[in-house]
Amino acid sequence: MDLVIKIISCETADTPEILQWFVDANLIAKLIERLSPSSESDVHDNSAQTLVDIIVVSGSNPSSPLMHQLESPQNLSALFDCVLKSGNNTSLLTSGLTVLMELFKRYSQTSLNAELKLENLPPLYTLLAQYLPKLKDLLGNPGDKILVLSYSSFPPLGVNRLKLVEFVLCLIRGNYAAIHEELVTSGILSKCLDLFFEYHWNNFLHATVDAIIHYIYEGQNQELKIAVLKDCKLHERICTASKENDDVVAGPKGMRRGNMAFITRISTLLCQEYTRNEAVARLLDDYEPWKVYVNTALARIQELEAHPTNQKPLSLEPTSSEEEEADDFDKNNTASLVFTQYLAQQGFSSLYPEGFNDEDDSFDEEAGENFFDAESQFNTPGLFSTDEKKLELDDSDRFAAGADANKNANNDFVAVSNQVEPLES
């Protein structure tokens, strides 16, 4: 397929026969035929990627015969059908939607186009309007799979429905007022909000719906802004979700739901729109629970977010708990103190030899030799000496000498221990 894309990208005005040869070979239709339930997922991915590459390479050429073939009603209907007939086949649905999304991106407007009616839009959009109700039903179908968790069991969102929500975001970004209206009247936009408030822990879904809402209220379609509140009841859903979250948090082992941060973002966006849009302000004022929510739950969260650290000033003075920990540490180290005093009486200046630094990997060889000179420190003849005559001791003599040395050391340690005054408890 890489060779095919390379050949297509090399097409010029002087060599139109190259693309015509692909058209005569019915390349587009054959690639779409590969998007069928009987094909493997690798075939779906490769076919979809080839179609996307053709769109990218030939999309800038309005007279490309391959694009005319791809956007024919027959091939477009085949693409929509492969999505609707995908069932539980994830690779088929995502592959078909990926190709369709790339096609819709070609017609996206930088600003709102409110002049063109649906019938005057490219055939791709008129065909979309016919399939939107079916896509909405597909978005509302959770499938047969049940996700069983320790606290609950429910049908998962799934990759298919998440991809459909991304497809709705792509249509919103197209900036055609006629398509925005179709998304509202078909109910597919409201269904996206249903999923947002139903699946509390799917942040991929939350981020996509959050992008939809932000694009709407940062855009220019006044009718769509009103419809999201009036028809989709966004502000009412927010108040209900906040109340349910408070109840969950107040319960045993309560934990804040995963979509609450996105709800706060959307609520803040609505409050900003309230100050600059009179129509939105009237709708929000007419719903009394919204006022309560803004003045209580939302205000409390915004106050916390204004002081993210929420920490007490640092103090160099030890706290009472730190002093108690220090006392406990002293009590538990009486034995260490006794052993240190014993080493001092035996001639050691400290636990570590002079020149030894626990923060440095270097070691003073001279200090090490003095430290490990057991004969001079313990005064135990013959045990650790390197004198050749002393090395002639047999095993029994060595064992007896070692036993005597250990016995003397233990007696000295007990004697020193009896002389040390115990620490106050």
Salt bridges, closest charged atoms under 4 A:
GLU71 OE2 - ARG106 NH1 2.76
GLU166 OE1 - LYS163 NZ 3.77
ASP194 OD2 - LYS191 NZ 3.75
ASP194 OD1 - ARG237 NH1 2.52
ASP210 OD1 - HIS214 ND1 3.35
ASP210 OD2 - ARG265 NH2 2.78
GLU244 OE1 - ARG257 NH1 3.19
ASP247 OD2 - LYS243 NZ 2.97
GLU273 OE2 - LYS225 NZ 3.45
GLU273 OE1 - ARG276 NH2 3.03
GLU288 OE1 - LYS291 NZ 3.85
GLU375 OE2 - LYS390 NZ 3.43
